[in-house]
Amino acid sequence: MSNHRRPAGERPEFQYVPREPRRHRYLDEDDDQVDYAPPPEDDDVVTTGRHAVVYDDREVDERHADYAEPVFERPVYEDPVYEQPFDPEPVYEDGYGPRSYGDARAYREPAADDHRAADDHRYDGHAYVDEPVRVDEPYEAHAYPDDRYDTPPHEPDAAFAEAETQIISAIPEEIPPTRAHARTQARRRKQAKGRARRGKVFGALAAATVLLVLVGIVFVGGKMFFGGPDAPADYAGPGGPEVVVQVHPGDTAEEIASTLAERDVVASGSAFFNAAVQSNAMNSVQPGFYSLSTQIPADDAVQELTDPTSRVGQMIISEGRQLHDTTDVQTGAKKKGIYTLISEASCMGDAGAEQCIGYDDLNAAGAGDLSTLGVPDWAKDSVAGVPDRDRQLEGLIAAGSWDFDPTAGPAAILQRLVTESSASYEKTGILTAGNQVGLTPYKMLIAASLVEREAMPDDFSKVARVILNRLAVNQALQFDSTVNYALDTTELATTDADRAQVTPWNTYASPGLPATPISSPSIGALQAVEQPAPGDWIYFVTVDSKGTTLFTKSYDEHLANIDQALNNGILNSGR
């Protein structure tokens, strides 16, 4: 509120020098508050927010040379009676002067010719001292009887006060909370409580939704499993002709149900599934082939599938089994060959009216084309030169548990067995292990069949070493098992007449390995040939009924071991 008019009661002789008006403005009450920044040293116009202050270029007092802001001298009056000492304005307890910043909504620019510095200093007439910055209240002029200048009640130097522009010098660092701020905090707390209430409501709604979904699942599942207006289609019976259905390893009840529906065993997969989940016997169903009636109720389908007699095409080939049947010389008992096992496993139909693949049909199919039978490439050349076509698949069907479709036909069944057997042999390393022992993969298979028939599992690797040592010196193997193979007999001790018969398999009459494997070797026997035990043995003989076998390099020791076997009755012939 600068007053640039001549003061009231001024004497005509007084030389009054008017001061140049200061350009300034006061913020309106609705203006936004802005942060204060000290004016730069070299600029004439300093902008703070939307407002600007123009500084005049005036001479700076030497006492204030350290300050960047311009300093103006107090006016000098001719009559010393009017000069009064400068008295600082009172400072209130709140540290903000007569007007509190919390009550003011306007910000006013600091005047450049103020005796207080912008960094919270006050001039006491001699030097600047630190003091919180005050905001001066505007005042009205008062007239006094002695015609002096209009002087406010609390301002000793009226002329100096009249020349000063009233501003807000600075903003306190910490602003006390206002009523508007309190209302904002209250509004936020109210909104937080509202969000909490809405979260509880939404949680309750979510729980209710989950419950409704579960009820729906139970309702629909109950109708599916236990019947109702929408029960799945099902046959009433009595049933049609049988079909063979395969259960694959890892099949679930749903997958089995789909298979049965495709083969027309049941009217729908859902009907079978509903019946299957209620039967504990379904847990005993194993992978394989099953002969089931067609167009039967789902409950009957479950009963047929879990009946052990419904399983077909299952057989077990023991280690050392041959393709053809053999007869024990001692007892006359017949030992079933692989072809017989396949024939029996292929039977279908009621007892007394069963239909089976014949033994002769299988033997004929086994003598057919090698490619059709699934003979692997690593064995084709050797198998093609076998002197007896009926024995060309010997050893190519591995020992183990087998499942096949009995309706597939003899050649298809043999092709399945040979192909899967070749894959199991190749897993042992037969394709590369022969390089270390000097044998082809097929000859490795032949040697493994000899190990299987001549030794107990604990002695497999030693017998394999004897075979390799004899082949290395071109010495006849002289195994009784090779004599028995050509005769389709089983006997631990052979006669001189039998050993004298020259056949492609008799290793007494011919050096080297027999023409084909003499049985289906186990994987253990094949691995023994691939990694034989170290040793220089040439001879071995079993000396007791427990299977004790003695190995030696010396022929004289071997003869002594044979005498021991004879004394124990091991080498006595039944003929």
VMD Tcl script that draws the C-alpha trace (Angstrom):
set ca {
  {0.00 0.00 0.00}
  {2.53 2.58 -1.13}
  {1.45 6.17 -0.58}
  {3.03 8.50 -3.18}
  {0.99 11.61 -2.43}
  {2.33 14.53 -0.36}
  {1.84 13.77 3.36}
  {-0.90 15.65 5.16}
  {0.23 18.79 7.04}
  {3.44 19.19 5.03}
  {5.05 22.61 5.30}
  {5.57 24.57 2.08}
  {9.24 25.17 2.84}
  {9.97 21.50 3.28}
  {11.89 20.13 0.31}
  {10.10 16.90 -0.37}
  {11.68 14.71 -2.99}
  {9.17 12.21 -4.27}
  {10.44 8.64 -4.65}
  {9.91 6.74 -7.85}
  {6.85 4.53 -7.49}
  {7.58 0.82 -7.06}
  {5.90 -1.54 -9.42}
  {4.20 -4.26 -7.44}
  {0.92 -6.05 -6.97}
  {-0.85 -7.95 -4.32}
  {-2.23 -11.40 -4.97}
  {-5.94 -11.74 -4.91}
  {-7.44 -14.09 -2.39}
  {-8.42 -16.62 -5.11}
  {-4.88 -16.85 -6.57}
  {-2.99 -20.12 -6.15}
  {-0.14 -20.34 -3.70}
  {3.29 -20.68 -5.27}
  {6.68 -21.55 -3.96}
  {9.06 -18.68 -3.34}
  {12.46 -18.61 -4.99}
  {15.01 -15.81 -4.42}
  {15.46 -13.51 -7.40}
  {18.49 -14.11 -9.63}
  {21.38 -11.77 -9.44}
  {21.55 -10.57 -13.04}
  {17.93 -10.60 -14.22}
  {15.72 -7.55 -14.05}
  {12.53 -9.57 -13.98}
  {12.07 -12.54 -11.65}
  {9.13 -14.79 -12.26}
  {7.64 -16.79 -9.40}
  {4.62 -18.76 -10.56}
  {2.40 -16.36 -12.49}
  {3.75 -13.13 -10.90}
  {6.77 -10.99 -11.66}
  {8.74 -8.34 -9.78}
  {10.71 -5.67 -11.60}
  {13.89 -4.54 -9.89}
  {15.27 -1.03 -10.34}
  {18.92 -0.40 -11.09}
  {20.03 1.67 -8.15}
  {23.26 2.31 -6.35}
  {24.05 -0.34 -3.73}
  {25.16 0.61 -0.26}
  {28.65 -0.60 0.55}
  {27.41 -2.07 3.76}
  {25.26 -4.43 1.78}
  {27.73 -5.28 -0.95}
  {27.63 -8.93 0.04}
  {23.95 -9.17 -0.80}
  {22.76 -9.64 -4.37}
  {19.56 -7.66 -3.83}
  {19.60 -3.79 -4.24}
  {19.58 -1.82 -0.98}
  {18.19 1.73 -0.70}
  {19.09 4.33 1.92}
  {16.50 5.66 4.24}
  {15.22 9.17 3.29}
  {16.95 12.11 4.96}
  {14.69 14.94 6.27}
  {15.77 18.50 7.00}
  {13.99 18.76 10.30}
  {15.69 16.35 12.71}
  {12.73 16.53 15.06}
  {10.86 14.13 12.89}
  {13.56 11.48 12.87}
  {12.92 8.64 15.24}
  {14.98 5.55 15.93}
  {13.96 2.44 14.04}
  {12.10 0.03 16.22}
  {11.60 -3.56 14.96}
  {8.09 -4.81 14.65}
  {6.84 -7.18 17.31}
  {7.21 -10.92 16.68}
  {4.38 -13.13 17.82}
  {4.69 -16.51 19.38}
  {3.78 -18.30 16.19}
  {6.83 -16.77 14.47}
  {4.89 -15.40 11.53}
  {4.18 -11.79 12.56}
  {0.83 -10.04 12.82}
  {-0.75 -12.10 10.06}
  {-0.50 -15.90 10.12}
  {0.22 -17.66 6.87}
  {-2.49 -20.17 7.61}
  {-5.08 -17.39 7.42}
  {-3.72 -15.94 4.17}
  {-4.58 -17.46 0.79}
  {-2.46 -15.02 -1.21}
  {1.23 -14.82 -1.83}
  {2.95 -11.47 -2.23}
  {6.33 -10.83 -3.85}
  {9.12 -9.43 -1.66}
  {10.16 -5.82 -2.37}
  {13.70 -5.31 -3.51}
  {14.26 -2.26 -1.28}
  {13.16 -3.98 1.89}
  {15.71 -3.75 4.72}
  {15.13 -7.48 5.41}
  {17.02 -10.01 3.29}
  {15.20 -12.81 1.46}
  {16.92 -15.46 3.53}
  {15.17 -14.65 6.81}
  {17.30 -11.65 8.03}
  {16.09 -8.43 9.72}
  {17.87 -5.07 9.87}
  {18.11 -3.64 13.39}
  {19.72 -0.34 12.42}
  {23.25 -1.65 12.63}
  {23.35 -5.12 11.15}
  {21.12 -7.95 9.99}
  {20.04 -10.48 12.57}
  {18.32 -13.85 12.16}
  {14.64 -13.76 12.88}
  {11.60 -15.55 11.45}
  {10.12 -13.53 8.64}
  {7.00 -11.56 9.48}
  {4.11 -10.61 7.30}
  {3.06 -7.01 8.01}
  {-0.57 -6.06 8.22}
  {-1.75 -3.16 6.14}
  {-2.67 -0.07 8.10}
  {-4.49 3.16 7.69}
  {-2.94 6.60 8.12}
  {-3.73 8.71 11.22}
  {-3.60 12.49 11.50}
  {-1.86 14.01 14.47}
  {-2.27 17.55 15.93}
  {1.27 18.58 15.23}
  {0.76 18.18 11.46}
  {3.42 15.53 11.18}
  {3.31 12.80 8.57}
  {0.53 10.25 8.76}
  {2.14 7.64 10.98}
  {0.68 4.30 12.02}
  {0.39 3.73 15.75}
  {3.08 1.07 15.81}
  {5.53 2.45 13.22}
  {8.10 4.99 14.55}
  {9.44 6.09 11.13}
  {6.34 7.14 9.15}
  {8.11 8.34 6.02}
  {10.12 5.15 5.75}
  {7.02 3.02 6.33}
  {5.08 5.00 3.72}
  {7.78 4.24 1.14}
  {7.89 0.54 1.86}
  {5.76 -1.92 -0.13}
  {3.95 -4.36 2.13}
  {4.60 -7.93 0.95}
  {4.99 -11.44 2.18}
  {8.73 -11.88 2.31}
  {8.87 -15.65 2.48}
  {6.81 -18.80 3.13}
  {7.47 -20.69 6.34}
  {9.13 -24.09 5.92}
  {6.41 -25.84 7.87}
  {2.79 -24.81 7.33}
  {0.28 -25.54 10.09}
  {-2.65 -27.68 8.93}
  {-5.64 -25.70 7.80}
  {-9.32 -26.46 8.05}
  {-9.38 -27.35 4.35}
  {-6.56 -29.84 4.88}
  {-8.39 -31.36 7.86}
  {-11.53 -31.72 5.75}
  {-9.48 -33.47 3.03}
  {-8.05 -35.94 5.52}
  {-11.50 -36.66 6.92}
  {-12.81 -37.22 3.40}
  {-9.99 -39.70 2.65}
  {-10.65 -41.62 5.85}
  {-14.31 -41.85 4.90}
  {-13.41 -43.12 1.42}
  {-11.06 -45.76 2.91}
  {-13.85 -47.02 5.16}
  {-16.15 -47.18 2.15}
  {-13.64 -49.23 0.19}
  {-13.27 -51.64 3.11}
  {-17.04 -52.11 3.27}
  {-17.21 -52.67 -0.48}
  {-14.37 -55.26 -0.26}
  {-16.32 -57.23 2.32}
  {-19.40 -57.13 0.14}
  {-17.47 -58.24 -2.94}
  {-15.83 -61.08 -0.94}
  {-19.22 -62.32 0.19}
  {-20.53 -62.19 -3.37}
  {-17.49 -64.14 -4.66}
  {-17.95 -66.84 -2.02}
  {-21.62 -67.11 -2.93}
  {-20.72 -67.44 -6.62}
  {-18.24 -70.27 -5.92}
  {-20.86 -72.04 -3.83}
  {-23.41 -71.80 -6.64}
  {-20.89 -73.20 -9.14}
  {-20.12 -76.15 -6.85}
  {-23.80 -76.84 -6.36}
  {-24.25 -76.81 -10.14}
  {-21.37 -79.23 -10.64}
  {-22.74 -81.61 -8.05}
  {-26.21 -81.36 -9.58}
  {-25.04 -81.98 -13.14}
  {-22.59 -84.68 -12.07}
  {-25.24 -86.41 -10.04}
  {-27.53 -86.54 -13.04}
  {-24.69 -87.86 -15.16}
  {-23.53 -90.56 -12.75}
  {-26.79 -91.64 -11.14}
  {-29.25 -91.12 -13.98}
  {-32.18 -88.86 -14.42}
  {-34.14 -87.25 -17.23}
  {-30.84 -86.58 -19.10}
  {-29.15 -89.97 -18.46}
  {-26.75 -91.06 -21.26}
  {-27.83 -93.59 -23.88}
  {-27.40 -97.25 -22.94}
  {-28.16 -100.61 -24.54}
  {-30.69 -102.99 -22.97}
  {-29.04 -106.18 -24.31}
  {-28.82 -109.11 -24.89}
  {-25.68 -108.42 -26.94}
  {-24.14 -109.20 -30.32}
  {-20.97 -110.86 -31.67}
  {-17.65 -110.39 -29.90}
  {-15.01 -107.88 -30.88}
  {-11.43 -107.43 -29.68}
  {-10.70 -104.14 -27.92}
  {-7.23 -102.94 -26.94}
  {-6.50 -101.15 -23.67}
  {-3.30 -99.15 -24.10}
  {-0.82 -98.46 -21.30}
  {-1.89 -95.35 -19.39}
  {-5.49 -95.36 -20.66}
  {-8.00 -93.66 -18.35}
  {-11.60 -94.72 -17.76}
  {-12.76 -91.99 -20.14}
  {-10.41 -93.19 -22.91}
  {-11.54 -96.80 -22.45}
  {-15.16 -95.63 -22.57}
  {-14.54 -93.84 -25.88}
  {-12.92 -96.98 -27.36}
  {-15.82 -99.19 -26.32}
  {-18.33 -96.74 -27.79}
  {-16.39 -96.69 -31.11}
  {-16.43 -100.51 -31.28}
  {-20.19 -100.54 -30.46}
  {-19.70 -102.42 -27.21}
  {-21.79 -99.77 -25.39}
  {-24.29 -97.19 -26.62}
  {-22.32 -94.22 -25.24}
  {-19.06 -93.54 -23.52}
  {-20.86 -91.66 -20.73}
  {-22.93 -94.72 -19.83}
  {-19.80 -96.88 -19.49}
  {-17.95 -94.17 -17.57}
  {-20.79 -93.88 -15.06}
  {-20.73 -97.63 -14.50}
  {-16.92 -97.86 -14.40}
  {-16.44 -95.26 -11.67}
  {-18.73 -97.27 -9.41}
  {-16.76 -100.54 -9.86}
  {-13.64 -101.22 -7.79}
  {-12.72 -104.05 -10.19}
  {-11.79 -101.50 -12.85}
  {-8.56 -100.92 -10.94}
  {-7.39 -104.41 -11.93}
  {-7.72 -103.87 -15.68}
  {-4.30 -104.21 -17.36}
  {-3.10 -103.09 -20.80}
  {-3.82 -105.71 -23.43}
  {-6.51 -107.11 -25.71}
  {-10.01 -108.09 -24.55}
  {-12.77 -109.96 -26.31}
  {-16.11 -108.29 -25.45}
  {-19.69 -108.66 -26.63}
  {-21.20 -105.85 -28.67}
  {-24.36 -103.83 -27.89}
  {-24.52 -104.69 -24.20}
  {-25.51 -102.55 -21.19}
  {-22.73 -100.51 -19.65}
  {-22.83 -102.53 -16.41}
  {-22.36 -105.79 -18.38}
  {-19.46 -104.22 -20.30}
  {-17.70 -103.44 -17.03}
  {-18.20 -107.02 -15.85}
  {-16.84 -108.52 -19.07}
  {-13.84 -106.19 -19.15}
  {-12.85 -107.08 -15.58}
  {-13.31 -110.85 -16.15}
  {-9.81 -112.45 -16.54}
  {-11.15 -114.90 -19.13}
  {-11.98 -112.01 -21.46}
  {-8.32 -111.19 -22.00}
  {-6.88 -112.65 -25.22}
  {-3.57 -112.55 -27.05}
  {-1.49 -112.68 -23.87}
  {1.50 -114.97 -23.45}
  {4.80 -115.24 -21.59}
  {7.91 -116.47 -23.38}
  {10.46 -117.77 -20.93}
  {14.20 -117.42 -21.43}
  {15.73 -120.15 -23.59}
  {12.42 -121.03 -25.33}
  {12.61 -122.32 -28.89}
  {10.23 -121.72 -31.79}
  {9.17 -125.39 -31.89}
  {8.11 -127.83 -29.23}
  {10.78 -130.01 -27.61}
  {10.67 -133.26 -25.68}
  {12.59 -134.04 -22.50}
  {14.58 -137.23 -22.98}
  {14.49 -138.15 -19.29}
  {10.73 -137.72 -18.65}
  {9.13 -137.52 -22.11}
  {7.43 -134.26 -21.15}
  {6.80 -131.83 -23.93}
  {8.02 -128.30 -23.66}
  {5.85 -125.87 -25.59}
  {7.55 -123.80 -28.22}
  {6.79 -120.16 -29.13}
  {4.47 -121.14 -31.96}
  {2.39 -123.24 -29.58}
  {2.20 -120.42 -27.05}
  {0.97 -118.02 -29.74}
  {-1.64 -120.51 -30.92}
  {-3.08 -120.98 -27.44}
  {-3.14 -117.26 -26.70}
  {-5.07 -116.61 -29.91}
  {-8.10 -118.71 -28.97}
  {-11.46 -116.93 -28.79}
  {-15.01 -118.01 -28.07}
  {-16.74 -120.24 -25.58}
  {-15.05 -123.34 -24.20}
  {-15.40 -126.23 -26.60}
  {-16.12 -123.91 -29.49}
  {-12.93 -121.85 -29.43}
  {-11.29 -120.59 -32.59}
  {-7.47 -120.48 -32.53}
  {-4.64 -119.83 -34.93}
  {-3.03 -123.18 -35.70}
  {0.53 -124.20 -34.94}
  {1.16 -125.17 -38.55}
  {-0.21 -121.84 -39.76}
  {2.27 -120.02 -37.61}
  {5.16 -122.24 -38.70}
  {4.30 -121.60 -42.32}
  {4.05 -117.86 -41.78}
  {7.42 -117.89 -39.97}
  {9.05 -119.31 -43.09}
  {7.75 -116.46 -45.27}
  {9.15 -113.18 -46.56}
  {11.62 -111.55 -44.19}
  {10.42 -107.99 -44.80}
  {6.82 -108.98 -44.11}
  {7.93 -110.63 -40.87}
  {9.75 -107.53 -39.60}
  {13.29 -108.97 -39.61}
  {15.69 -106.08 -38.82}
  {18.25 -104.95 -41.36}
  {21.17 -106.01 -39.18}
  {19.96 -109.66 -39.33}
  {18.49 -109.98 -42.86}
  {21.62 -111.18 -44.65}
  {22.34 -113.91 -42.10}
  {18.70 -114.99 -41.82}
  {18.41 -115.19 -45.59}
  {21.14 -117.88 -45.56}
  {19.59 -120.09 -42.88}
  {19.50 -123.70 -44.19}
  {16.09 -124.47 -42.65}
  {13.41 -121.86 -43.44}
  {11.23 -123.12 -40.59}
  {13.93 -121.97 -38.17}
  {14.75 -118.58 -39.71}
  {12.97 -116.61 -36.96}
  {14.71 -118.48 -34.14}
  {16.02 -116.07 -31.52}
  {14.37 -113.03 -33.15}
  {11.40 -113.15 -30.76}
  {12.66 -112.09 -27.36}
  {11.71 -113.58 -24.02}
  {9.17 -111.67 -21.98}
  {5.45 -110.89 -21.61}
  {3.59 -110.26 -24.85}
  {0.18 -109.04 -26.00}
  {-1.15 -109.31 -29.56}
  {-4.42 -109.05 -31.41}
  {-5.51 -112.64 -32.19}
  {-7.71 -111.44 -35.04}
  {-4.73 -109.93 -36.89}
  {-3.58 -113.19 -38.60}
  {-0.38 -115.30 -38.22}
  {1.99 -113.15 -40.31}
  {0.83 -109.88 -38.66}
  {1.23 -111.38 -35.20}
  {4.79 -112.58 -35.95}
  {5.67 -109.24 -37.52}
  {4.56 -107.43 -34.33}
  {6.61 -109.75 -32.09}
  {9.78 -109.59 -34.20}
  {9.67 -105.81 -34.60}
  {9.24 -105.10 -30.90}
  {11.91 -107.70 -30.00}
  {14.43 -106.06 -32.31}
  {13.80 -102.72 -30.60}
  {14.49 -104.25 -27.17}
  {17.71 -105.87 -28.38}
  {18.96 -102.63 -29.87}
  {18.53 -100.88 -26.54}
  {21.28 -103.09 -25.07}
  {23.84 -101.79 -27.55}
  {23.94 -104.84 -29.81}
  {24.58 -102.67 -32.86}
  {27.93 -101.39 -31.56}
  {29.05 -103.72 -28.76}
  {30.02 -106.46 -31.22}
  {32.94 -104.33 -32.41}
  {34.71 -104.93 -29.10}
  {34.34 -108.71 -29.23}
  {34.63 -109.23 -32.97}
  {31.06 -110.37 -33.63}
  {28.26 -109.06 -35.82}
  {24.97 -108.17 -34.15}
  {23.34 -111.38 -35.37}
  {26.28 -113.54 -34.17}
  {26.05 -111.73 -30.83}
  {22.46 -112.96 -30.67}
  {23.57 -116.53 -31.46}
  {26.26 -116.47 -28.74}
  {23.74 -115.10 -26.25}
  {21.37 -118.02 -26.99}
  {24.19 -120.47 -26.19}
  {24.92 -118.67 -22.90}
  {21.22 -118.86 -22.03}
  {21.04 -122.64 -22.54}
  {24.43 -123.58 -21.05}
  {24.70 -121.58 -17.83}
  {22.94 -120.17 -14.82}
  {22.61 -116.36 -14.68}
  {25.49 -116.02 -12.20}
  {27.83 -117.68 -14.69}
  {26.62 -115.90 -17.84}
  {29.67 -113.66 -18.23}
  {32.14 -116.55 -17.67}
  {30.46 -118.80 -20.25}
  {30.47 -115.88 -22.67}
  {34.22 -115.57 -22.13}
  {34.72 -119.30 -22.83}
  {32.80 -118.94 -26.14}
  {34.91 -115.98 -27.23}
  {38.18 -117.68 -26.17}
  {37.39 -120.81 -28.18}
  {36.34 -118.85 -31.24}
  {39.58 -116.90 -31.00}
  {41.66 -120.12 -31.30}
  {39.22 -121.75 -33.75}
  {38.40 -124.54 -31.31}
  {35.03 -126.31 -31.57}
  {32.58 -125.21 -28.93}
  {31.23 -128.75 -28.30}
  {28.04 -127.70 -26.54}
  {25.45 -130.43 -25.90}
  {22.71 -127.81 -26.21}
  {23.51 -127.43 -29.92}
  {23.13 -131.19 -30.40}
  {19.74 -131.18 -28.67}
  {18.52 -128.23 -30.78}
  {18.77 -130.09 -34.05}
  {16.92 -133.07 -32.50}
  {14.18 -131.03 -30.80}
  {15.04 -132.74 -27.55}
  {16.17 -131.65 -24.13}
  {18.95 -133.55 -22.38}
  {21.88 -132.51 -20.25}
  {24.11 -135.34 -21.55}
  {24.00 -136.41 -25.17}
  {25.05 -139.73 -26.66}
  {27.99 -140.35 -28.95}
  {25.60 -141.10 -31.79}
  {23.81 -137.79 -31.32}
  {27.05 -135.84 -31.21}
  {28.18 -137.55 -34.36}
  {25.26 -136.25 -36.40}
  {26.43 -133.45 -38.63}
  {23.97 -130.55 -38.64}
  {24.29 -126.78 -39.17}
  {23.80 -126.44 -35.41}
  {25.87 -129.32 -33.91}
  {29.03 -127.65 -32.57}
  {30.67 -131.07 -32.01}
  {30.60 -131.74 -35.72}
  {31.21 -128.20 -36.99}
  {33.52 -125.44 -35.74}
  {32.33 -121.99 -34.92}
  {28.84 -120.83 -34.01}
  {25.65 -122.64 -35.02}
  {23.67 -121.41 -38.07}
  {21.02 -119.62 -35.98}
  {20.33 -118.90 -32.33}
  {19.15 -122.02 -30.56}
  {16.65 -120.20 -28.30}
  {15.29 -116.81 -27.28}
  {18.00 -115.28 -25.10}
  {17.31 -113.03 -22.17}
  {18.57 -109.48 -22.08}
  {20.99 -110.54 -19.33}
  {22.56 -113.20 -21.56}
  {22.95 -110.68 -24.39}
  {24.60 -108.17 -22.08}
  {27.00 -110.87 -20.87}
  {28.25 -111.37 -24.42}
  {28.59 -107.64 -24.89}
  {30.68 -107.38 -21.68}
  {32.17 -110.81 -20.89}
  {34.13 -111.52 -17.73}
  {37.93 -111.40 -18.07}
  {39.60 -114.85 -18.02}
  {41.51 -117.46 -19.98}
  {39.06 -120.32 -19.51}
  {38.56 -122.83 -22.27}
  {36.48 -125.53 -20.49}
  {33.56 -125.62 -18.07}
  {31.22 -128.31 -16.74}
  {28.31 -128.42 -14.26}
  {29.14 -130.86 -11.47}
  {26.00 -131.05 -9.27}
  {22.24 -130.60 -9.23}
  {22.61 -127.14 -7.66}
  {24.14 -125.87 -10.90}
  {27.70 -125.49 -9.66}
  {29.92 -124.95 -12.70}
  {33.70 -125.24 -12.75}
  {35.87 -123.30 -15.24}
  {39.45 -124.11 -16.24}
  {42.07 -123.62 -18.91}
  {43.68 -127.00 -18.33}
  {42.25 -130.00 -20.15}
  {43.43 -132.38 -17.40}
  {41.56 -130.36 -14.79}
  {38.53 -130.43 -17.04}
  {38.64 -134.26 -17.18}
  {38.77 -134.37 -13.42}
  {35.78 -132.09 -13.21}
  {33.87 -134.38 -15.60}
  {34.55 -137.36 -13.31}
  {33.11 -135.36 -10.41}
  {29.96 -134.65 -12.45}
  {29.62 -138.35 -13.33}
  {29.95 -139.36 -9.70}
  {27.11 -136.97 -8.84}
  {24.93 -138.44 -11.62}
  {24.77 -135.22 -13.57}
  {26.09 -136.51 -16.89}
  {24.24 -139.83 -16.92}
  {22.17 -140.25 -20.07}
  {18.58 -141.39 -19.96}
  {19.05 -143.62 -22.97}
}
mol new
graphics top color blue
foreach p $ca { graphics top sphere $p radius 0.5 }
foreach p [lrange $ca 0 end-1] q [lrange $ca 1 end] { graphics top cylinder $p $q radius 0.2 }
display resetview
